[in-house]
Amino acid sequence: MGNLDAKRDWGFAGDYVEAMWLMLQVDEPEEYVIGTGKLHSVRDLVAAAFESVGLDWTHYVVLNTSLLRQDEHFQLVVNPSKAKRKLGWERQVSFEELLEKMVKTDLERLQSGAIAFTAPKGLFRKAGGKAHYVIAPLPRV
């Protein structure tokens, strides 16, 4: 992973589609900025994703300094108050729910064979049966 401290306004696409639909329902078009209004770090994202399957991310994630950005000092966060005030829009899916949905969907797709599994050699050990893997902790360097 790159910079675990980088922060973003992460949100569920379905919530944003609802906001777009609401924008199309008004008589007078206006400009809106849509987002959750909450910043979460990449570290928060990784922790929530691993936590949703009962794993401690610190045993599996390694920082790769070649992925660090020199200019990662900005933090963009949306103020969704206009969308709430004029459209009645608010996000419905929390950050934690978003991550849980994403991980659950990926696991279901992997188990059904809908997507192929690829990972660096040695990262996963086959535990028997098709698409059943045990995550092997990464060696500490």
VEXDO-875680 format. One record per residue (C-alpha): x, y, z. Coordinates in steps of 0.1 Angstrom, whole numbers, plus 5000, padded with zeros to 4 digits. Layout:
! VEXDO-875680
XYZ/...
***
This chain:
! VEXDO-875680
500050005000/501050364996/500250645020/498050505047/497450855061/495950995029/492351105035/489351095011/485651155012/484650785005/481050714996/478650464981/477950514943/474350414949/473950714972/475450944945/473150804918/470150884941/471551244944/471851274906/468251154902/467051404927/468851684908/466951584877/463651624895/463951994903/462452264880/465552484881/468952314876/471652414901/475152294908/475652054936/478751894952/477951544964/479851354990/479651235026/481251535043/483451295062/487151225057/488550875063/492150775058/493350485037/494350325070/490750355081/489650195048/492049905051/491249845088/487449845081/487849605051/489949355071/487749395102/484749295082/486248955078/487748935113/491348995104/493949235118/495249425088/498549495104/499549135098/498949155060/499549505047/502949625038/503849985030/505450034996/507350364995/507350364957/503650424959/503950734980/502951064964/505151374969/502051604969/499751404992/499151705015/495651795003/492451675018/489351714998/486051685017/482651775004/480051995022/476751825013/474552075031/473152224999/472051884986/470451815020/468752145022/467452174986/467051804976/466551635009/469551415000/471751245026/474050945023/472450625034/475450395035/478050455061/481750425055/481850095075/478849955057/480350045023/483549855031/481649555044/479549555012/482549574990/484449295008/481349065010/480649114973/484249034963/484248724985/480948604970/482248664935/485448484943/483648184958/481248164929/484048184903/482648504888/486048664892/489448504891/491748504920/495348644914/497848724941/501548734945/503048394950/503248294986/500548544998/497848275000/498147905008/495547674993/493547505020/491847244999/488947264974/488447514947/488747884957/489347814994/492447995007/494048065040/495648405041/499348365050/500748665070/503348855051/506848835065/508049145082/510949315065/
***
